[in-house]
């Protein structure tokens, strides 16, 4: 489709689709912190704990770019 291979389409979808999903999840975490009136420390804890798994995905992308995988 459009001169792209299945692998290129999957890579694009994984990179930008998951990236958009991560941004949406960060918005949801911020909304939870705001509605619960968590305060500064509570908001930090929410973002740190709930967004910690996202760092693995971002780190994986950075490592792949650095190593040329």
C-alpha positions in Angstrom: 0.0 0.0 0.0 1.4 3.4 -1.0 4.7 1.7 -1.9 5.4 0.7 1.7 6.0 -2.8 3.0 4.1 -4.4 5.8 7.1 -4.0 8.1 7.3 -0.2 7.5 3.6 0.2 8.1 3.8 -1.8 11.4 6.9 0.2 12.5 5.1 3.5 11.8 2.0 2.4 13.6 4.0 1.2 16.6 6.1 4.3 16.8 3.4 7.0 16.3 0.4 5.0 17.4 1.8 4.0 20.8 3.4 7.5 21.1 -0.1 9.1 20.7 -1.5 6.6 23.2 1.2 7.6 25.7 0.4 11.3 25.3 -3.3 10.4 25.9 -2.5 8.4 29.0 -0.4 11.3 30.3 -3.5 13.5 29.8 -5.6 11.0 31.7 -3.1 10.9 34.6 -3.2 14.7 34.8 -7.0 14.7 34.8 -7.0 12.2 37.6 -4.6 14.3 39.6 -6.6 17.5 39.0 -10.0 16.0 39.9 -8.7 14.3 43.0 -7.0 17.5 44.1 -3.8 15.5 44.7 -1.5 18.5 45.4 2.1 18.8 44.2 3.4 15.6 45.8 0.4 13.5 45.0 0.6 14.7 41.3 4.3 13.8 41.2 3.6 10.4 42.7 0.8 9.7 40.2 2.9 10.7 37.2 6.0 8.9 38.5 4.2 5.6 39.3 1.7 5.5 36.4 4.1 6.8 33.7 7.1 4.7 34.8 6.2 1.9 32.4 6.1 4.4 29.5 9.8 5.2 30.1 10.7 1.6 29.1 9.1 2.1 25.7 10.8 5.4 25.2 14.1 4.0 26.3 13.7 1.1 23.9 13.2 3.5 21.0 16.3 5.5 22.0 18.5 2.4 22.3 17.3 1.1 19.0 18.3 4.4 17.3 21.7 4.5 19.0 22.6 0.9 18.2 21.0 1.1 14.7 18.7 -1.9 15.3 
